[in-house]
Amino acid sequence: MAIQTAEARRVMIVTGASSGIGEALARAAAPKFRLLLVARRADRLTNVSRAVHAAGGAVETLALDVTKSSAAHITVETALRSFGRIDVVVNNAGRGDFGQLLEQSDDAIEAQLRLNLIAPLQFSRAALPLLEASGGQLVFLGSSIARVPLPNYGAYAPAKAALRAATITLRRELRDRGIAVTYVDPGVVASEWHAASGMQRNRLVPVASPQRVARAILRGVERRAAVVNAQPLQALGSVFGEWTGALGDALLVSRLSAKRSLQ
């Protein structure tokens, strides 16, 4: 079996790559992909980059805010200059903001929509010509909350619901252009996401490691899957919760509403 050289590996862009699912995906993808890792925290990106290099991977990093208007074009230009192509774009960056939806300011709501919905679409648009040339793939990190919105998650649930709809739309629109589009429902993950969003993670819900979710994403990339449910039982539960509609409101409000982080 021939050993694939670094130059022959496909190219993957991962946003939100400095921690959690993004970091785990970068480490897991290192043997098969050349990586461009994007996140705001340069020091954390440096640590991830060192781990990828230690595993024999080829990696470049960009420390920037994906919500800035120029971020998508800078990222695509960097990938083209560094690697000459783009095969997979993983739109992983995202967060919420604790609070009731109508108690959040316009700026807070807009910030959540920009990070969780608008930025992924900007990155996808910017990379589209190169993905069409490579027969590539777009990957969007969604959430079970897109199906079953919960109290106190602010605009996060509406943003993820819109992202889920956008992913389905893109999957159908880009089908004839040879670009695969994948929606990932990671379930609840043991990461710093809740703390960063000002929320306390509900201890009643089982969690998966970022590494487990990363492996599921890679399998989905290899299969060019339309949907990846990293935690099938949780995904099934969210489908049931969506189906029951208002019948489940009392339980959802009493047991699964987000609480403010104690940190």
Secondary structure, DSSP 8 states (H G I E B T S, - for coil): -----GGGSEEEEEESTTSHHHHHHHHHHTTTEEEEEEES-HHHHHHHHHHHHHTT--EEEEE--TTSTTHHHHHHHHHHHHHS---EEEE-------B-GGGS-HHHHHHHHIIIIIHHHHHHHHHHHHHHHHT-EEEEE--GGGTS--TTBTTHHHHHHHHHHHHHHHHHHSGGGT-EEEEEE--SBSSSHHHHTTEE--TTS--B-HHHHHHHHHHHHHHT-SEEESSHHHHHHHHHHHHHGGGGHHHIIIII--EE---
